């Protein structure tokens, strides 16, 4: 049996992730793909185009993940999202808090990286504060509070929490076949919703939705296939190379902020290595910067006033806490997670949207004239 060169294969995974996210950052910068913008466009302009971009990406990611699972290219039960503990309260609270925070901070985790690439100095501050609060919520005092309160309330299933696993027994259908059917149906529903209106059929909308969905699918393959080693020659156990969770991962932009800060601060510690999440952060920034510079839209931008500063600081903190508590952001749960048909991800998606709606109403209230002044 050939001995796997773990180091070489790990570098291949990192370079592949960087290439995908570099292109993704460029695409998001060019098309304006943004989950927070999707909600704000509905609230402010009654435009549903960016929400449909998001849902088109969801549909593509679901079908991509489903087909790779059916063909045996990846194992859907080895993902980060399909554990048997359904943390429903943490998911609800975390997703709503994250959605509210991303409005205050002018964008979610992925949009923050795109804005950094475009020269936005506010987003650099958001990056650092979000990463700090994410780390505190994973391993610091906020993490202790989270595990002792919200995370104590959950439903423990006898199977993984993805819909095919939960329903295969009661329906008497083999899990693999049920996953194929459910994935194609649910993914198609998202795609049809996006494409049903011909007005949505512009190059920008289609490229944004399809491109983001394919990027999520591609990173699943990189992590779950290219980076999968059935027997690590060092431990004789299966391993998913260079992932922070030790499991198959796709894109998410909350915990990787924390890991990126940790890697930068502890660089001399040889135990701190580059991972899929850290490299994805770098790829997004550089891809966005390339397009911003090439299109001459790169410009430095700072805070307008004290309230703008406070909004971004509070929003970043809420995203750091909410994203970790919900086990992902609008990309992590709202795209990567939902592509696995995990129950928690399906619950998180409306939570993000509702939280963003509350954030919009709050800002509207702040901007309303004071009749007593």
SERO-4910 file (N, C-alpha, C, O; in steps of 0.05 Angstrom, whole numbers):
BEGIN
 pado doro    nc1    nc2    nc3   cac1   cac2   cac3    cc1    cc2    cc3    oc1    oc2    oc3
  Unk    A     17    -24      0      0      0      0     18     25      0     37     27     15
  Unk    A     11     44    -17     26     69    -19     23     85      7      1     87     19
  Unk    A     45     97     16     44    114     40     37    142     32     49    154     14
  Unk    A     17    153     45      7    179     39     26    200     50     34    199     73
  Unk    A     33    220     33     49    242     41     30    263     53     19    279     39
  Unk    A     27    262     79      8    279     93     14    309     88     -4    325     83
  Unk    A     39    316     90     46    345     88     40    355     60     29    377     57
  Unk    A     47    340     40     43    348     12     13    350      6      4    369     -7
  Unk    A     -2    330     16    -31    330     11    -44    353     26    -63    366     15
  Unk    A    -35    359     50    -45    382     65    -41    408     50    -59    425     50
  Unk    A    -17    411     38    -12    436     23    -30    438     -2    -39    459     -9
  Unk    A    -36    415    -14    -54    415    -37    -82    424    -29    -95    439    -43
  Unk    A    -91    415     -5   -117    423      5   -118    454     10   -137    467      3
  Unk    A    -97    464     22    -95    492     28    -95    509      2   -109    529      0
  Unk    A    -79    501    -18    -77    516    -43   -104    515    -58   -112    535    -69
  Unk    A   -117    492    -57   -143    490    -71   -163    508    -57   -179    521    -71
  Unk    A   -163    508    -31   -182    525    -16   -176    554    -22   -195    570    -25
  Unk    A   -151    561    -22   -143    589    -28   -153    597    -56   -164    619    -60
  Unk    A   -149    580    -76   -158    586   -103   -188    590   -105   -197    609   -118
  Unk    A   -203    573    -92   -232    575    -92   -242    601    -79   -258    615    -90
  Unk    A   -231    607    -55   -240    630    -41   -229    656    -53   -242    677    -50
  Unk    A   -206    655    -66   -197    678    -81   -217    686   -102   -224    709   -105
  Unk    A   -226    666   -117   -246    671   -138   -273    679   -126   -287    696   -137
  Unk    A   -280    668   -103   -305    675    -89   -304    704    -79   -324    718    -82
  Unk    A   -281    712    -68   -279    740    -59   -282    759    -82   -294    780    -80
  Unk    A   -270    752   -105   -272    769   -129   -301    770   -139   -311    791   -146
  Unk    A   -314    747   -138   -342    746   -147   -360    762   -129   -377    777   -139
  Unk    A   -356    760   -103   -373    775    -85   -369    805    -87   -387    821    -85
  Unk    A   -344    813    -91   -337    841    -95   -350    851   -121   -360    874   -121
  Unk    A   -350    835   -142   -360    844   -167   -391    845   -168   -402    863   -180
  Unk    A   -404    825   -156   -433    823   -158   -448    835   -134   -472    840   -136
  Unk    A   -434    841   -112   -448    851    -89   -464    831    -73   -482    838    -58
  Unk    A   -457    805    -76   -471    784    -61   -468    789    -32   -446    792    -21
  Unk    A   -490    789    -17   -489    796     11   -516    787     24   -537    795     15
  Unk    A   -514    771     45   -538    762     59   -552    785     74   -576    786     74
  Unk    A   -536    802     86   -548    825    100   -561    844     79   -583    855     84
  Unk    A   -547    848     57   -559    864     35   -584    853     25   -602    868     16
  Unk    A   -587    826     25   -611    813     16   -635    822     32   -657    828     21
  Unk    A   -632    823     58   -654    832     76   -658    862     74   -681    871     73
  Unk    A   -637    877     73   -640    906     72   -653    915     46   -668    934     46
  Unk    A   -647    901     24   -659    908     -2   -689    905     -1   -704    921    -12
  Unk    A   -698    883     13   -727    879     16   -739    900     34   -760    911     27
  Unk    A   -726    906     55   -736    925     75   -737    954     65   -756    968     70
  Unk    A   -716    961     50   -714    989     42   -725    994     14   -739   1014      9
  Unk    A   -719    975     -5   -726    980    -33   -747    960    -44   -754    962    -68
  Unk    A   -756    942    -28   -775    921    -37   -763    905    -60   -778    896    -78
  Unk    A   -737    902    -60   -724    886    -81   -716    859    -70   -703    857    -49
  Unk    A   -724    838    -84   -718    811    -74   -695    798    -89   -690    774    -84
  Unk    A   -681    812   -106   -660    800   -123   -638    788   -106   -629    765   -112
  Unk    A   -628    802    -86   -605    791    -72   -613    768    -53   -597    750    -48
  Unk    A   -638    768    -44   -647    744    -29   -649    720    -48   -643    698    -41
  Unk    A   -657    725    -73   -659    704    -92   -631    694   -100   -627    670   -106
  Unk    A   -611    712   -101   -583    704   -105   -575    684    -83   -564    663    -89
  Unk    A   -581    691    -59   -575    674    -36   -588    647    -38   -576    626    -34
  Unk    A   -614    647    -44   -629    622    -46   -621    605    -70   -621    581    -68
  Unk    A   -613    619    -92   -602    604   -114   -576    590   -106   -572    566   -113
  Unk    A   -559    603    -91   -535    591    -81   -541    568    -62   -527    548    -63
  Unk    A   -561    571    -45   -569    549    -27   -577    525    -43   -569    503    -37
  Unk    A   -594    529    -64   -603    507    -80   -580    493    -94   -580    468    -95
  Unk    A   -562    508   -106   -539    496   -119   -522    480    -99   -513    458   -106
  Unk    A   -517    491    -76   -501    478    -55   -514    452    -46   -500    432    -42
  Unk    A   -540    452    -42   -555    428    -33   -552    406    -54   -546    383    -48
  Unk    A   -557    413    -79   -556    393   -100   -527    383   -104   -523    359   -108
  Unk    A   -508    401   -103   -480    393   -106   -471    374    -84   -459    353    -90
  Unk    A   -478    380    -59   -471    363    -36   -485    336    -39   -474    315    -33
  Unk    A   -511    337    -47   -526    312    -50   -515    294    -71   -512    270    -66
  Unk    A   -508    304    -94   -497    288   -115   -470    276   -108   -464    253   -114
  Unk    A   -453    292    -95   -427    282    -87   -430    260    -66   -415    240    -66
  Unk    A   -450    263    -48   -455    242    -28   -465    217    -41   -456    195    -35
  Unk    A   -483    219    -60   -495    196    -74   -474    181    -90   -474    156    -91
  Unk    A   -455    196   -102   -434    183   -118   -411    173   -101   -393    161   -112
  Unk    A   -412    177    -75   -392    166    -57   -366    183    -57   -346    173    -47
  Unk    A   -368    208    -67   -344    225    -67   -338    236    -39   -315    241    -32
  Unk    A   -359    240    -23   -357    249      5   -376    233     22   -395    221     12
  Unk    A   -371    232     48   -388    219     67   -405    241     81   -394    256     97
  Unk    A   -431    243     76   -447    265     87   -449    265    117   -455    285    130
  Unk    A   -444    242    129   -446    239    158   -420    247    173   -419    246    197
  Unk    A   -400    255    158   -375    262    170   -372    293    172   -350    303    178
  Unk    A   -394    307    166   -392    337    167   -395    347    195   -402    333    214
  Unk    A   -389    373    198   -389    386    224   -418    390    233   -423    394    257
  Unk    A   -438    389    215   -465    398    222   -484    375    228   -507    380    237
  Unk    A   -476    350    225   -495    328    226   -493    312    252   -500    288    251
  Unk    A   -483    323    273   -483    309    298   -511    303    308   -530    314    298
  Unk    A   -513    285    328   -540    277    337   -553    296    358   -576    292    365
  Unk    A   -537    316    367   -548    335    387   -560    359    372   -545    374    359
  Unk    A   -586    363    374   -599    385    362   -601    408    382   -619    408    399
  Unk    A   -583    427    380   -582    449    399   -601    471    390   -593    492    380
  Unk    A   -627    466    393   -647    484    381   -647    512    394   -650    531    380
  Unk    A   -643    513    420   -644    539    433   -619    556    426   -622    580    420
  Unk    A   -596    543    426   -572    557    418   -574    567    390   -565    589    383
  Unk    A   -585    550    373   -587    557    344   -606    581    341   -599    600    326
  Unk    A   -628    581    354   -647    604    352   -635    629    362   -635    650    348
  Unk    A   -625    628    387   -613    653    399   -589    662    383   -587    686    376
  Unk    A   -571    644    376   -547    652    361   -553    663    334   -540    683    327
  Unk    A   -571    651    319   -577    661    292   -590    689    292   -584    706    276
  Unk    A   -608    693    311   -622    719    313   -602    740    322   -602    762    311
  Unk    A   -585    734    341   -565    753    351   -545    759    328   -538    782    324
  Unk    A   -537    739    313   -518    743    291   -531    761    270   -519    780    259
  Unk    A   -557    755    263   -571    771    243   -573    800    251   -569    818    234
  Unk    A   -579    805    276   -581    832    286   -553    846    284   -551    869    276
  Unk    A   -533    831    293   -506    843    293   -495    849    265   -481    869    262
  Unk    A   -502    833    245   -491    838    219   -502    863    207   -489    876    190
  Unk    A   -526    871    215   -538    896    205   -522    920    218   -516    939    204
  Unk    A   -517    918    243   -502    940    257   -474    942    245   -463    964    244
  Unk    A   -462    919    238   -434    919    228   -432    922    198   -410    918    187
  Unk    A   -454    927    185   -455    932    156   -448    907    139   -438    910    117
  Unk    A   -453    883    150   -448    859    134   -441    836    151   -431    839    174
  Unk    A   -445    812    140   -438    787    154   -408    782    153   -392    799    144
  Unk    A   -399    758    161   -371    752    161   -358    753    134   -336    764    130
  Unk    A   -371    741    114   -360    741     87   -359    770     75   -340    777     62
  Unk    A   -380    785     80   -381    813     69   -360    830     82   -348    847     69
  Unk    A   -354    825    108   -333    840    121   -306    835    108   -291    854    104
  Unk    A   -300    811    100   -275    805     85   -274    819     58   -254    829     50
  Unk    A   -297    818     44   -299    832     18   -294    862     21   -281    874      5
  Unk    A   -306    873     42   -303    902     47   -274    909     55   -264    930     48
  Unk    A   -261    891     70   -232    896     76   -217    897     50   -200    915     47
  Unk    A   -222    879     32   -209    879      6   -214    904    -10   -197    912    -27
  Unk    A   -236    917     -5   -243    942    -19   -233    967     -5   -238    989    -15
  Unk    A   -218    964     17   -206    987     31   -222    997     54   -216   1019     63
  Unk    A   -241    982     64   -258    991     86   -244    987    113   -240    964    121
  Unk    A   -236   1009    125   -221   1007    151   -240    999    173   -232    986    193
  Unk    A   -266   1006    171   -285    997    191   -286    967    193   -289    956    215
  Unk    A   -284    954    170   -286    925    170   -262    911    183   -264    889    192
  Unk    A   -239    925    182   -216    914    196   -221    913    226   -214    893    240
  Unk    A   -234    934    237   -241    934    265   -262    912    271   -260    898    291
  Unk    A   -281    910    253   -302    889    256   -288    861    257   -295    844    273
  Unk    A   -269    857    239   -255    832    237   -242    825    264   -245    803    274
  Unk    A   -228    844    276   -214    839    301   -233    834    324   -229    816    341
  Unk    A   -254    851    326   -273    848    348   -289    822    345   -293    808    365
  Unk    A   -298    816    321   -313    792    316   -295    767    323   -305    749    336
  Unk    A   -270    767    314   -253    745    320   -248    742    350   -247    719    360
  Unk    A   -245    764    364   -240    763    393   -265    752    407   -262    734    425
  Unk    A   -289    761    401   -313    751    414   -319    722    406   -330    707    422
  Unk    A   -312    715    381   -315    687    373   -298    669    390   -306    648    399
  Unk    A   -273    677    394   -254    662    411   -264    660    439   -263    638    452
  Unk    A   -274    682    450   -285    681    478   -309    663    480   -314    651    501
  Unk    A   -325    662    458   -349    645    459   -342    616    455   -358    599    463
  Unk    A   -320    610    442   -311    583    439   -297    572    463   -303    551    473
  Unk    A   -278    588    474   -261    578    495   -257    596    519   -244    588    538
  Unk    A   -269    620    519   -267    638    541   -291    638    559   -306    619    560
  Unk    A   -294    660    574   -315    661    594   -343    661    581   -362    650    593
  Unk    A   -346    672    557   -371    670    543   -377    641    535   -401    633    534
  Unk    A   -356    626    529   -360    598    523   -370    582    547   -387    565    544
  Unk    A   -360    588    571   -369    575    595   -399    582    600   -415    564    606
  Unk    A   -406    607    596   -434    615    599   -452    601    579   -473    591    586
  Unk    A   -442    599    554   -458    586    533   -463    557    539   -486    547    537
  Unk    A   -442    542    546   -444    513    551   -460    507    576   -473    486    578
  Unk    A   -461    526    595   -475    521    620   -504    531    619   -519    526    638
  Unk    A   -512    544    598   -539    555    596   -552    545    570   -567    525    571
  Unk    A   -547    558    548   -561    552    523   -556    523    513   -575    510    505
  Unk    A   -531    515    515   -524    488    504   -534    465    521   -532    442    513
  Unk    A   -545    471    545   -555    449    562   -583    440    553   -594    420    561
  Unk    A   -595    456    535   -622    450    526   -620    440    497   -615    456    479
  Unk    A   -625    415    493   -623    403    466   -639    378    464   -649    367    484
  Unk    A   -642    369    440   -655    343    434   -634    324    424   -620    330    405
  Unk    A   -631    301    437   -611    281    428   -625    260    411   -642    245    421
  Unk    A   -619    260    385   -631    240    367   -615    214    368   -591    214    376
  Unk    A   -627    193    360   -613    168    358   -597    165    332   -582    146    329
  Unk    A   -601    184    314   -588    185    289   -575    212    285   -581    230    301
  Unk    A   -559    216    265   -550    243    258   -575    261    252   -596    251    246
  Unk    A   -572    287    255   -595    305    253   -602    315    225   -618    333    222
  Unk    A   -589    304    205   -597    312    178   -623    298    170   -629    276    180
  Unk    A   -639    311    153   -666    300    147   -665    272    136   -682    256    144
  Unk    A   -647    264    118   -647    237    108   -643    216    130   -656    195    130
  Unk    A   -626    222    149   -621    203    171   -646    201    189   -653    180    199
  Unk    A   -658    224    195   -681    225    213   -706    211    201   -722    199    215
  Unk    A   -709    213    174   -733    204    162   -731    176    149   -751    164    143
  Unk    A   -706    167    145   -703    141    130   -716    118    145   -728    100    133
  Unk    A   -714    117    172   -725     96    188   -756     96    187   -768     77    179
  Unk    A   -768    119    195   -798    120    194   -810    115    166   -831    103    164
  Unk    A   -796    124    145   -806    121    118   -799     94    106   -811     86     86
  Unk    A   -780     80    118   -772     54    108   -757     56     82   -759     38     65
  Unk    A   -742     77     78   -727     81     53   -697     83     60   -690     95     80
  Unk    A   -681     70     44   -652     71     50   -643    100     51   -651    117     34
  Unk    A   -625    106     70   -617    133     74   -605    146     49   -611    169     42
  Unk    A   -588    131     35   -575    141     11   -595    150    -10   -592    171    -22
  Unk    A   -615    133    -15   -635    139    -35   -653    163    -26   -660    180    -42
  Unk    A   -659    163      0   -676    185     10   -661    212      8   -673    232      2
  Unk    A   -635    211     14   -619    235     12   -619    246    -16   -622    270    -21
  Unk    A   -617    228    -36   -617    237    -64   -644    250    -70   -644    272    -83
  Unk    A   -665    238    -62   -692    249    -69   -697    275    -55   -705    295    -67
  Unk    A   -692    276    -28   -696    301    -13   -678    323    -23   -687    346    -26
  Unk    A   -652    317    -27   -634    337    -36   -642    350    -62   -641    374    -66
  Unk    A   -650    333    -82   -658    343   -108   -684    359   -106   -686    380   -119
  Unk    A   -702    350    -90   -728    365    -87   -724    391    -73   -732    412    -83
  Unk    A   -711    391    -49   -708    415    -34   -690    435    -48   -695    459    -49
  Unk    A   -668    425    -60   -650    443    -75   -665    455    -99   -661    479   -104
  Unk    A   -681    439   -112   -696    450   -135   -716    471   -127   -721    490   -142
  Unk    A   -729    467   -104   -748    487    -94   -734    514    -90   -745    535    -99
  Unk    A   -711    514    -78   -696    539    -75   -689    552   -102   -692    576   -106
  Unk    A   -680    535   -121   -672    545   -147   -696    556   -163   -695    577   -175
  Unk    A   -718    541   -162   -742    550   -176   -753    576   -165   -761    594   -180
  Unk    A   -752    579   -138   -761    604   -126   -744    627   -137   -754    649   -142
  Unk    A   -718    623   -139   -700    644   -149   -705    650   -178   -704    674   -187
  Unk    A   -710    630   -194   -710    633   -223   -738    637   -235   -741    642   -259
  Unk    A   -759    635   -219   -786    636   -229   -793    662   -243   -809    663   -261
  Unk    A   -780    684   -234   -785    710   -246   -763    716   -266   -739    715   -260
  Unk    A   -771    721   -291   -752    727   -312   -736    753   -306   -714    756   -317
  Unk    A   -747    770   -290   -733    795   -283   -707    790   -268   -689    806   -268
  Unk    A   -706    766   -255   -682    759   -240   -659    750   -259   -636    748   -250
  Unk    A   -666    743   -283   -647    730   -301   -628    751   -313   -628    756   -337
  Unk    A   -611    762   -296   -589    779   -306   -563    764   -301   -561    747   -284
  Unk    A   -542    772   -316   -516    759   -313   -506    761   -285   -495    742   -274
  Unk    A   -509    785   -273   -499    789   -246   -512    771   -226   -499    758   -209
  Unk    A   -539    769   -227   -554    752   -208   -547    723   -211   -543    709   -191
  Unk    A   -546    714   -236   -541    685   -241   -512    678   -233   -508    657   -221
  Unk    A   -493    695   -240   -465    689   -234   -461    689   -204   -447    672   -193
  Unk    A   -474    708   -190   -472    709   -161   -483    684   -147   -468    671   -132
  Unk    A   -507    677   -154   -520    654   -141   -506    627   -147   -500    611   -130
  Unk    A   -502    623   -173   -489    598   -182   -460    596   -173   -451    575   -163
  Unk    A   -446    618   -175   -418    618   -167   -414    613   -137   -396    597   -130
  Unk    A   -430    625   -120   -427    620    -91   -435    591    -84   -421    578    -68
  Unk    A   -456    581    -97   -464    554    -91   -443    534   -100   -438    514    -86
  Unk    A   -430    539   -123   -409    521   -132   -385    522   -114   -371    502   -110
  Unk    A   -379    546   -103   -356    549    -86   -360    533    -60   -341    519    -51
  Unk    A   -384    534    -49   -390    517    -25   -386    488    -32   -374    473    -16
  Unk    A   -397    479    -54   -395    451    -63   -366    443    -67   -357    422    -58
  Unk    A   -350    461    -79   -322    455    -85   -306    451    -59   -289    433    -58
  Unk    A   -311    468    -39   -295    465    -14   -304    440      1   -287    428     14
  Unk    A   -329    432     -1   -337    406     10   -320    384     -3   -311    366     12
  Unk    A   -316    385    -29   -301    364    -42   -271    365    -34   -259    345    -29
  Unk    A   -261    389    -32   -232    392    -24   -228    381      3   -209    366      8
  Unk    A   -246    388     22   -243    379     50   -250    350     53   -235    336     67
  Unk    A   -272    341     41   -282    315     46   -271    293     27   -275    269     33
  Unk    A   -258    300      5   -248    281    -13   -218    284    -17   -202    265    -10
  Unk    A   -209    306    -27   -181    311    -30   -166    309     -4   -144    298     -3
  Unk    A   -177    321     17   -164    321     43   -170    298     61   -162    298     85
  Unk    A   -184    278     51   -192    255     68   -171    233     66   -163    225     44
  Unk    A   -161    224     89   -142    202     89   -154    180    107   -159    185    131
  Unk    A   -159    157     95   -172    135    110   -156    125    133   -166    116    154
  Unk    A   -129    126    130   -111    117    151    -86    134    152    -68    131    136
  Unk    A    -86    152    171    -62    169    175    -39    151    183    -41    136    202
  Unk    A    -16    153    168      6    136    175     18    141    202     32    124    213
  Unk    A     12    164    214     22    170    241      4    160    263     14    151    284
  Unk    A    -23    160    258    -42    152    279    -57    127    272    -70    115    290
  Unk    A    -56    119    247    -71     96    237   -101    100    239   -117     81    240
  Unk    A   -110    125    240   -138    132    241   -145    150    218   -128    162    205
  Unk    A   -171    151    211   -179    168    189   -176    197    197   -179    204    221
  Unk    A   -171    215    178   -167    243    184   -176    260    161   -172    252    137
  Unk    A   -187    283    167   -192    304    147   -170    325    152   -170    339    172
  Unk    A   -153    328    132   -129    344    136   -136    374    138   -155    384    126
  Unk    A   -120    387    154   -119    416    158   -147    429    162   -153    450    150
  Unk    A   -164    416    177   -189    428    186   -188    433    216   -177    416    230
  Unk    A   -199    455    225   -199    461    253   -217    442    269   -210    436    292
  Unk    A   -238    433    258   -257    415    272   -247    386    272   -257    370    287
  Unk    A   -229    379    253   -220    352    250   -240    335    234   -238    311    231
  Unk    A   -261    349    223   -281    336    207   -283    349    180   -269    369    175
  Unk    A   -299    339    162   -304    351    136   -317    379    140   -336    381    155
  Unk    A   -306    399    127   -316    426    129   -320    439    102   -307    432     82
  Unk    A   -338    458    101   -339    477     79   -335    505     90   -324    508    112
  Unk    A   -344    525     76   -337    552     85   -355    562    108   -379    556    109
  Unk    A   -343    577    126   -356    591    147   -338    614    156   -313    611    154
  Unk    A   -350    636    165   -333    659    171   -339    672    198   -345    696    200
  Unk    A   -337    655    219   -338    665    246   -315    653    261   -295    667    268
  Unk    A   -316    627    267   -293    614    280   -267    618    265   -246    621    278
  Unk    A   -266    617    238   -241    622    225   -229    649    230   -204    653    228
  Unk    A   -245    669    237   -234    695    246   -217    691    270   -195    701    272
  Unk    A   -228    676    290   -214    671    315   -188    655    310   -167    662    321
  Unk    A   -190    635    293   -167    618    287   -146    635    272   -122    630    276
  Unk    A   -154    653    255   -135    670    241   -120    688    260    -96    691    258
  Unk    A   -135    701    278   -121    718    298   -102    702    315    -80    710    321
  Unk    A   -111    678    323    -94    660    340    -69    652    325    -47    652    336
  Unk    A    -71    646    299    -48    638    283    -29    661    280     -4    658    281
  Unk    A    -39    685    276    -22    709    273     -7    715    299     16    722    298
  Unk    A    -22    713    321    -10    721    347      9    699    357     29    706    371
  Unk    A      4    674    351     20    652    361     36    639    339     42    615    340
  Unk    A     44    654    319     58    643    295     82    627    302     88    607    289
  Unk    A     97    635    322    122    620    330    116    593    343    134    577    345
  Unk    A     91    589    351     83    563    363     79    544    340     60    547    324
  Unk    A     96    524    338     94    505    315     69    488    315     63    476    294
  Unk    A     54    488    337     29    474    337      7    489    323    -14    478    316
  Unk    A     11    515    318     -8    531    304     -2    530    274     18    540    264
  Unk    A    -20    517    259    -16    512    231    -38    525    215    -60    530    225
  Unk    A    -33    529    189    -53    539    171    -75    518    167    -69    494    166
  Unk    A   -100    527    166   -122    509    162   -140    519    139   -136    541    129
  Unk    A   -159    503    132   -178    511    111   -191    537    117   -193    555    100
  Unk    A   -200    541    142   -214    565    150   -196    590    148   -205    611    139
  Unk    A   -171    587    158   -153    610    157   -146    618    129   -146    642    122
  Unk    A   -140    599    112   -133    604     85   -157    616     70   -153    633     52
  Unk    A   -181    608     76   -205    619     64   -208    648     70   -216    664     52
  Unk    A   -202    656     94   -203    685    102   -184    701     84   -191    722     74
  Unk    A   -159    691     81   -140    705     65   -148    706     35   -146    727     23
  Unk    A   -158    684     25   -166    683     -3   -189    703     -9   -188    716    -29
  Unk    A   -208    705      9   -230    723      5   -221    752      4   -230    767    -14
  Unk    A   -203    760     22   -193    787     22   -178    794     -3   -182    815    -15
  Unk    A   -160    776    -11   -143    782    -34   -159    782    -60   -154    798    -78
  Unk    A   -178    763    -63   -194    763    -87   -211    788    -89   -214    799   -111
  Unk    A   -222    797    -67   -238    822    -67   -220    846    -74   -228    863    -89
  Unk    A   -196    846    -62   -178    869    -67   -170    871    -97   -169    892   -108
  Unk    A   -166    848   -109   -158    848   -138   -180    861   -155   -173    878   -172
  Unk    A   -204    854   -151   -226    865   -166   -230    895   -160   -235    911   -178
  Unk    A   -228    902   -134   -231    930   -126   -210    947   -139   -216    969   -148
  Unk    A   -186    938   -139   -164    954   -151   -167    955   -182   -164    976   -194
  Unk    A   -173    932   -194   -175    931   -223   -198    948   -233   -197    960   -254
  Unk    A   -220    948   -218   -244    964   -226   -243    993   -216   -262   1008   -221
  Unk    A   -222   1000   -202   -218   1027   -191   -240   1035   -172   -247   1058   -170
  Unk    A   -250   1015   -157   -270   1020   -136   -257   1019   -108   -271   1024    -88
  Unk    A   -232   1012   -107   -218   1011    -81   -216   1039    -69   -207   1058    -83
  Unk    A   -225   1042    -45   -222   1068    -31   -222   1064     -1   -236   1046      9
  Unk    A   -207   1081     12   -206   1079     41   -232   1091     53   -242   1111     44
  Unk    A   -243   1077     73   -268   1086     85   -266   1082    115   -257   1061    124
  Unk    A   -273   1103    131   -271   1100    160   -299   1107    172   -318   1112    158
  Unk    A   -299   1108    198   -324   1113    212   -334   1142    208   -318   1160    206
  Unk    A   -360   1145    206   -372   1172    202   -372   1188    228   -366   1212    228
  Unk    A   -380   1175    250   -383   1189    275   -382   1168    298   -377   1145    294
  Unk    A   -388   1178    322   -386   1160    346   -407   1138    344   -401   1115    351
  Unk    A   -431   1144    336   -452   1124    335   -445   1102    314   -450   1079    319
  Unk    A   -434   1111    292   -426   1091    271   -405   1073    283   -405   1048    278
  Unk    A   -386   1084    298   -365   1067    311   -378   1048    330   -371   1024    330
  Unk    A   -396   1058    347   -408   1041    367   -425   1018    354   -424    995    363
  Unk    A   -439   1025    333   -455   1004    319   -438    982    309   -444    958    312
  Unk    A   -415    989    296   -398    968    285   -384    951    307   -381    927    304
  Unk    A   -377    964    329   -364    949    351   -385    930    364   -378    906    368
  Unk    A   -409    940    369   -429    922    381   -438    901    361   -441    878    369
  Unk    A   -441    908    336   -449    889    316   -428    866    313   -436    843    310
  Unk    A   -403    874    313   -382    853    311   -382    835    335   -379    810    332
  Unk    A   -386    846    359   -387    829    383   -411    810    382   -408    786    389
  Unk    A   -434    820    373   -457    803    371   -453    781    350   -462    758    354
  Unk    A   -440    787    328   -435    767    308   -416    746    318   -420    722    313
  Unk    A   -395    754    333   -377    735    344   -390    716    363   -385    691    362
  Unk    A   -407    726    381   -421    709    400   -443    693    386   -444    669    390
  Unk    A   -459    706    369   -481    693    356   -472    672    337   -485    650    335
  Unk    A   -451    677    322   -442    658    302   -432    632    314   -438    611    304
  Unk    A   -417    634    336   -407    610    349   -430    596    363   -432    571    361
  Unk    A   -448    610    375   -471    598    389   -489    583    370   -499    562    376
  Unk    A   -493    595    346   -510    582    326   -495    561    309   -506    549    291
  Unk    A   -469    557    315   -452    538    300   -447    547    272   -443    530    254
  Unk    A   -448    573    267   -442    582    240   -456    608    234   -474    617    248
  Unk    A   -447    621    212   -458    647    203   -477    642    180   -486    620    175
  Unk    A   -483    664    165   -501    662    142   -488    646    120   -502    636    102
  Unk    A   -462    643    120   -448    625    101   -445    598    113   -451    577    101
  Unk    A   -436    597    138   -431    571    152   -456    554    155   -456    531    146
  Unk    A   -476    566    168   -502    551    171   -520    556    148   -534    537    138
  Unk    A   -521    581    138   -540    588    117   -533    578     89   -550    581     71
  Unk    A   -509    568     85   -502    556     59   -489    529     63   -499    509     53
  Unk    A   -466    528     76   -452    503     80   -469    483     96   -472    460     88
  Unk    A   -479    492    119   -494    474    136   -520    465    123   -527    442    124
  Unk    A   -534    484    111   -560    476     99   -557    458     76   -576    443     69
  Unk    A   -533    458     63   -529    439     40   -529    410     50   -533    392     34
  Unk    A   -524    406     76   -524    379     87   -552    370     95   -556    347    103
  Unk    A   -571    389     93   -599    384    103   -600    379    132   -618    365    142
  Unk    A   -581    391    147   -582    388    176   -605    404    188   -610    427    179
  Unk    A   -618    393    208   -641    406    220   -633    433    233   -648    453    231
  Unk    A   -610    434    246   -601    459    258   -597    481    238   -603    504    243
  Unk    A   -586    474    214   -582    494    193   -608    505    182   -611    528    176
  Unk    A   -627    486    178   -654    495    169   -667    513    188   -683    530    180
  Unk    A   -662    510    214   -673    527    235   -658    554    235   -670    575    241
  Unk    A   -632    553    230   -616    578    232   -623    598    210   -622    622    214
  Unk    A   -629    588    186   -634    606    163   -656    626    169   -650    650    165
  Unk    A   -680    619    177   -699    640    184   -691    657    208   -699    680    210
  Unk    A   -675    646    226   -665    661    248   -647    684    240   -650    707    250
  Unk    A   -630    679    220   -613    701    209   -630    723    197   -625    747    201
  Unk    A   -650    714    181   -666    734    167   -683    750    187   -685    775    184
  Unk    A   -694    737    208   -709    751    228   -692    770    244   -700    793    249
  Unk    A   -668    761    251   -649    779    266   -642    803    250   -640    825    261
  Unk    A   -637    800    224   -630    822    206   -654    841    204   -650    866    204
  Unk    A   -678    830    203   -702    847    202   -704    864    228   -710    888    227
  Unk    A   -699    852    251   -699    867    276   -678    889    276   -683    911    286
  Unk    A   -654    883    265   -633    903    263   -641    926    245   -635    949    252
  Unk    A   -655    920    223   -664    942    206   -685    960    220   -684    984    218
  Unk    A   -702    947    235   -722    963    249   -709    980    271   -718   1002    276
  Unk    A   -689    969    284   -674    985    304   -661   1009    291   -664   1032    302
  Unk    A   -647   1006    269   -635   1029    256   -655   1049    246   -651   1073    247
  Unk    A   -678   1039    237   -700   1057    228   -709   1073    252   -715   1097    250
  Unk    A   -712   1060    275   -720   1075    299   -700   1096    307   -707   1118    315
  Unk    A   -674   1089    305   -653   1108    312   -653   1133    293   -646   1155    302
  Unk    A   -660   1128    268   -659   1150    249   -685   1167    248   -685   1188    236
  Unk    A   -706   1157    262   -731   1171    262   -728   1197    277   -715   1198    298
  Unk    A   -740   1219    268   -738   1244    282   -752   1243    310   -772   1230    313
  Unk    A   -739   1257    329   -749   1257    356   -770   1280    359   -762   1303    356
  Unk    A   -796   1273    363   -816   1294    364   -812   1313    388   -823   1335    388
  Unk    A   -796   1305    408   -793   1322    431   -769   1341    428   -765   1359    445
  Unk    A   -753   1338    406   -730   1355    403   -736   1380    389   -719   1397    384
***
